[in-house]
Amino acid sequence: MKPILYNKSRAIRSYNSRIRFLVFHYTAGNFSSSLSALTGPNVSAHYLIPDVTDPSYVKAGYTEQEVFNLVDEQHRAWHAGVSAWGDRTSLNDTSIGVEIVNLASYKDGVFTFPPYHPAQIIAIEELALNILGRYPDISPTQVLGHSDISIGRKSDPGPAFPWHALYLKGVGAWFDDATRQAFQDRYAQTGMPERAELLKLFKTYGYDVSKASTAQGYNQLVRAFQLHFRPANYSGVMDVETAANLAALVSKYFP
């Protein structure tokens, strides 16, 4: 009997990858505590990127930058929690989560966001490009931070995360400067759009605006956006530059 031959060009049309998002986090703890937490019963991530200068990492016997694959990509990791982007919720089901060792902290109402080590940034870039090459359904606007998908609840990976540098390498989204400047000049002359119009732009881009009807909810939404796309000022206060960044992004990716 001749073997059955399958036409793969037809077969692949009947399914696609469940992976649609790449989500970055910081651990807010050192390597030892992060590894323990991420391999415990309550939280997990597909990848962990240590800091080579972390004493607990050195003590464990590591001398070079490593990337730890803690959960198989085909399995769901518990990294996103309550989350939403676009028309999807519970993003654990459709995402790959990457935790990066970083000692970000919150004390007495003040956040501290240390810089990421250069070796970590290289590892982030290489890992992200590898993942994106294997999951073409992850569009630039679906490369996100935990703060993007869990508004008001999370701040990671924080304003020190190199979003723009990664964009220049082909990872994630960013606005075009000329377009941003055109919107900024327009808003400076005519005033910013009304809040309803800005919420429409946020929603079009992917942000969950369901809690933005209150002053606090709107502030948290704006802050989440600024953490990603205006890291020099993440006060949560909407201004001309933030509005222009948002409009330029929507114009570029959702024309």
N, C-alpha and C positions, 0 to 999 in steps of 0.2 A: 504494500500500500504506500502510495506517495505521501510524504508529509504535508500537512495542511499549511498553506502559505497565507499569512495575514498581511493585508494591505495597511501598513501603518499610517499612511497619509489619510486614510479614511477613519481609522480607529481613533486617532488623537482628536478628532472633532467632537467626540462624544463625551469629553471630560476636560477639566482643567485643574490647575493646582488650587488647593484650598488656601495656600499662602498668598495673601494680598498686601500685607503690611510688614515693615521692618521698624521695630520700636527700640529706641535707645533709653537706657536708664543709668543713673549713678547709684552706687551701693550705699553711700553714706556710712561706710564702715571699712575697716581694713580687709586685707585679703583673707586672713584666717576667719574672721567673723562672717564675711560675705560668703565664703565657700561653705561654711557650716550652715548658714541660713538657706542658701540656694540648693543645698542637697538634703534639706530637712523636709518635714511633712507639710509645711504651710505655703512655701513660695519656691519658685524655680525659674530658671531662664535657660535658653538654649546655649548661650555663650557667656563666659565671664572673661573679661580682659583685666588682668592685674596691673598694678603699678610697680615697676621694677625697683623703685626706691622705698617701697613699703617694707619696714623691718620684718613684719610677719611673713612676707613673701621670701625675703632673703633667708630668714630662719628656717623656712621650709625646704631650703636647698636649691632654690632657683636663682639663676644669675642672668638670664636673658628674658626678653619679652616673650611670653607665651600667650596663647589663646586657648581657653579650656572649653571644650564642647561637653556641656553637662546634661543636655537633653537632646535626643535625636530630633532632627528637624521634622520628621514625620509624626512626632508626638506633640501633644499640646502641653506647653509649659504655663505655669501659673505666675505670670509676670505683670499682666496688664490690669487685672482686677476689674472693677466697675469702669467701663470705658466705652467710648463712642467716636466714630469718625464717619462722616458722610451718612450713608443709610445703614451702616453696620454698628452693632453693639457687641459687647463681650468679646473684645478683640483677641483674647487668648486663643479663640477658635481659629483665627485666620492670620496669625502673625508669628514672626520670629522675634524673640526678645534677646537683646544684648545688654548685659550688665557690665558697667565699667567701674572699677574700684576708684573711688574718689571720696574724700572726706568732707563733702558738703555737710553743713550743719545748720540748725535753727535753734536759736537761744534768745530768750527775752524779746521775742518779736522780730529778731534780725536774722536774715539768712547770710551765710558765708559760703561762697562758691570758689574753692581753690581751682587753679588751672589744672588742665590735664597734662600728663607728661608727654613730651614729643614722641616717645616710643609707643605710647598708647594710641596716639593719633594715627601713626602709621599703621598700627594693627587694626584700628577701627576702619580705616580706609580700605585696607586689603581685604578684610573680612566682608565689609559691605559690598564691595565690587564683586567679590566671589558669589555672595548670596544673590545680588541683583542679576548677575549673569545667568544664574540657574532658575530664577523666578521672574520671568518677564512680565508677569501680571502685577508686580510691584512698581507702580508708576512713581515719578519723582514726588508727587504730592502725597504719596503713601509711605514715605520715609519720615518717621515722626519721632517725637520725644514723648515720654510718659505724660508730661505736662500738657501736650496737645490733646491727648485723648482722655485725660482725667482732669478736667478743668477745675481748679480750685482745690483739688485734693492732692496733687503732686506738682513738684517743681523741677524734677529731673528730666533731662540731664543738665539743666541749668544754663545760665548765660555764658559760662566759660566754654561750653561745648562748641567745637569749630564747625558750625553748620555751613558758613560761607566757604571756608576752605575745602570742606568735603564736596560741596556743590561744584566747585571749580575742578574737582577730580572726577566728577560724574556721579556723585551720590546726593540724592535729594533735590529739592527745589530751592530756587532763589529768584528774586525779582531782577529785572534789567534796570540798571541805573538810569538810563535815559528816560525810560517810561516812568519810573518812580519820580524823577525830577519834574517831568511834565505834569504829573498829577499834583505834586507838591506845590508847584508854581500856581496851578489853577486854584487849589484850595486856599493858598495864601491870599489870593485876590478875591475869590468869591465866597470863601468860607467852606468849612468841611461839610460833607453830606450829612443829612439828618441821621439820627441813630437808626431809624428803621432801614435806611439804605445801607448803612454800615453792617447791620445785622444780616441783611440779605447777602452782602459780600462775604462775611464770615461763613455763613451757611453754605454758600456756593463753593467756597474753598474746601470745606469739609468739617469745620468746627461745629460742635454741638452748642446751639444757641438756646436750648430749652430753658435754661435757668437765668438767662440774661435779661429778664423782664424787671428784676430788682436792681438797685444800684450796686449792691455787693456782687451779684451774679455777673453784671456787665463788667465791673472792674476786674473780676477774676478772668473773664473771657479775654479782655484786652491784655491783661498781664500774661496769660498763657501765650498769646500771639507774640507779644514783645519778647518773651524769653527765647523764642525761636528766631524771630525776624527783626527784632530791634534790641539786641542784648545790651546795648549801652544805656538803655533806659527801660526798665521793666516795672515802672511804678503802677501800671494798671490804668493810667489816665490817658484817654484818647487825645491825640494831638494831630497836627497836620502831617508830621512825618510818619507816624504810625498809620494814619489813614491812607497816605500815599503808598506806603509799602504794601498794604493790603490790596488796594485797587490795582497796583502794578502786578501783583501775583495773580489775581483773578483774571486780569487782562491777558496775561501770558499763558496761563494754563487752562483757562475756561473762556476762550474768546467767543 
